[in-house]
Amino acid sequence: MDHRSVPWIENEVPLSDYQFTFVKLVAFESSNLIRRDVKMNWSLLIFFTTRLRTMASHIVGYPRMGPKRELKFALESFWDGKSSAEDLKKVAAELRASIWKQQAGAGIKYIPSNTFSYYDQVLDATATLGAVPPRYGWTGGEIGFDTYFSMARGNATVPAMEMTKWFDTNYHFIVPELGPDVNFTYASHKAVEEYKEAKALGVDTVPVLVGPVSYLLLSKPAKGVEKSFSLLSLLPKVLAVYKEVIADLKAAGASWIQFDEPTLVLDLESHKLQAFTDAYSELASTLSGLNVLIETYFADIPAEAYKTLTSLSGITAYGFDLVRGTKTLDLIKGGFPSGKYLFAGVVDGRNIWANDLAASISTLEALEGIVGKDKLVVSTSCSLLHTAVDLVNETKLDDEIKSWLAFAAQKVVEVNALANALSGNKDEAFFSANAAAQASRKSSPRVTNEAVQKAAAALKGSDHRRATNVSARLDAQQKKLNLPILPTTTIGSFPQTVELRRVRREYKANKISEEEYVKAITEEIRKVVELQEELDIDVLVHGEPERNDMVEYFGEQLSGFAFTVNGWVQSYGSRCVKPPIIYGDVSRPNPMTVFWSSKAQSLTKRPMKGMLTGPVTILNWSFVRNDQPRSETCYQIALAIKDEVEDLEKAGINVIQIDEAALREGLPLRKSEHADYLDWSVHSFRITNVGVQDTTQIHTHMCYSNFNDIIHSIIDMDADVITIENSRSDEKLLSVFREGVKYGAGIGPGVYDIHSPRIPPTEEIADRINKMLAVLEKNILWVNPDCGLKTRKYTEVKPALTNMVAAAKLIRNELAK
């Protein structure tokens, strides 16, 4: 199927061969209806393409940022006061319209609305429910940008709400803060407004809401509320608002509604499963007259949860991830409710590989025999939010690799191609091209490196631990580094200024010479080093001015990686990442960081950290090949990082940080799979530094996840020092030490949140340090921010770090008395 367009249709909507032929037939043979030189009415095109849909298709959700990050730039312009709220809303409306029209033009029947967000869909649900924490001073009425963005980002006077990872993805959501006194009220009409907006464009959509039970299960007790407080006790109050939203959507003309209940794939206790039964029984009368889809994703649904889900009152359809949830197929084969729709998620929403259409057809045909042809809907495995937007914008990928890929726009086409094939309208050319691409990928010599595979296979005979225990290593390191009590450091990156980005961009485009580039980056490093010395920070970083991204930078220097120009994926808010594509075996042809780390160390007598990204984080923040186990790829990356660590040590770098920010993120959602993942991921980290001397201090960093449940695996990583996010999550990390876990290595729980522009006062940071000292020994405690400073401005960084160092010195003086 050609991804082409009809130039005389508004917005040049992409059409399949089948649709293209049909529209041409209408245009040229029905001249009394339409002429070629007249713009085709959008509603008329939808009428025509709707007639072509003989098999239903569905998209769970779609990326919000735009093909070239249009929303990111509009948001940041608004936050900087350079544009108005109306300007931001205009960009958002244009993006929504293009997304809806694209899906309608591609032939999708069930098109989602209310999946767009200015920041996060869970925060949108919080706004809808009026569950605004009191500190933001909201007094009622429709929630506007001021309150909304204050919850997301904080402001000059109050901190942001906690942010954490969305299941096992690199997307972050804003955690609701709830308690018995929350006055839930219908405070954002976004869902119905966006439904009406799409309808005015001639697109009938399926409004999507975060399900009420998942919303509560993903929340946390607000500050001051007992940790034992039952969040599910708030269900009746929450459902009262949901009823209002549903009534509004019905009145607006919605015929379908989608509730996302992804927590159903977790290991839930019986009382939590009962909450789903209670919730949808309570909503049943309000939902009467609507078709209701409950969507799950990211993993297999457990048998008990499947039983609960398929027994709920008033539900029309069930959506399942059949890519990561292959065992769910067995449950469906064992029994599926008669007369219900199955939304089969066979197109991967979390990776960029082209769908194996032949394999998907086989799966769908088997399902068709169970649920019936008219009750099967082809869908994505989850929202396409987690993949890049459009392969059409990638002009620098070579043709072979490009033929192996499908981004969000192409996945929409794949979904409809599968639906058409099932209904007897198979696009033979499209399927043949897909089969050829699948065969090419399997046989390409660029995918396999036998030497790398042999080296990785040999790793399995050892657990790769350093010979000396951490206590002895810390003593040896202290003799060499001579650090004070409560040493201060930062996590790695410093602000990436407009000028700095320009230099990198011009060097990449060959507009400046290598000599000019090295001079500019060296000067930036000099400024960062001088600033840290001026602030009296103890262990320095070079600021990473040469790096575009902590994963992409390394991937560009490793074999087996490919890179996109516009393959951006939202991480949180306006922050986007451009994951590398791991298509083949990984190795390190040359040193990657030694030049810049050595140059930075030459500028100071203080310890300079060598900064690396760890193998598990490179793996989890890339689009990973799906033709071998993830553990095999991770071991290959670990060997490459091991070479780099040893070269840094030889160059005189005595402190080396190997970031594993995403180790917790990759933890499988089902507890039965935890041990295997933690075994190979922790092993991969240890491989990277097993060969260094006792006097070389190995740091790692982790951020924005719930670490308490894997604290023993973190200890097993055997790093000398770990810096870890702590402040934005209300110091949740410290609770694990209060509960008696003994930690003997160095540890730096973050003392302030770098994702907020707020500058914490010295007294606040000192108070945090004292709380840490209540559960941690003073000789192992480090003082540092939560995360890297790349996204902040120097006007925020300088005073924040000044206060951080002042707080550390204040506590040192108190301890010395």
Secondary structure, 3 states (H helix, E strand, C coil): CCCEECCCEHHHCEECHHHHHHHHHHHHHCCCCCCCCCCECHHHHHHHHHHCCCCCEECCCCCCCCCCCHHHHHHHHHHCCCCCHHHHHHHHHHHHHHHHHHHHHCCCCEEEECCCCCCCHHHHHHHHCCCCCHHHCCCCCCCCHHHHHHHHHCCCCCCCCCEEECCCCCCEEECCEECCCCCCCCCCCHHHHHHHHHHHCCCCEEEEEECHHHHHHCCEECCCCCCCCCHHHHHHHHHHHHHHHHHHHHHHCCCEEEEECHHHHCCCCHHHHHHHHHHHHHHHHHHCCCEEEEECCCCCCCHHHHHHHCCCCCCCEEEEECCCCCCHHHHHHHCCCCCCEEEEEEECCCCCECCCHHHHHHHHHHHHHHHCHHHEEEEECCCHHHCCCCHHHCCCCCHHHHHCECCHHHHHHHHHHHHHHHCCCCCHHHHHHHHHHHHHHHHCCCCCCHHHHHHHHHHHHCCCCCCCCHHHHHHHHHHHHCCCCCCEECCCECCCCHHHHHHHHHHHCCCCCHHHHHHHHHHHHHHHHHHHHHHCCCEECCECCCCCCCCHHHHCCCEEEECCCCCCEEEECCEEECCCEEEEEEECCCCCCHHHHHHHHCCCCCCEEEEEECHHHHHHCCEECCCCCHHHHHHHHHHHHHHHHHHHHHCCCCEEEEECCCCHHHCCCCHHHHHHHHHHHHHHHHHHHCCCCCCCEEEEEECCCCCHHHHHHHHHCCCCEEEECCCCCCCCCHHHHHCCCCCCCEEEECCCCCCCCCCCCHHHHHHHHHHHHCCCCCCCECECCCCCCCCCCHHHHHHHHHHHHHHHHHHHHHHHC
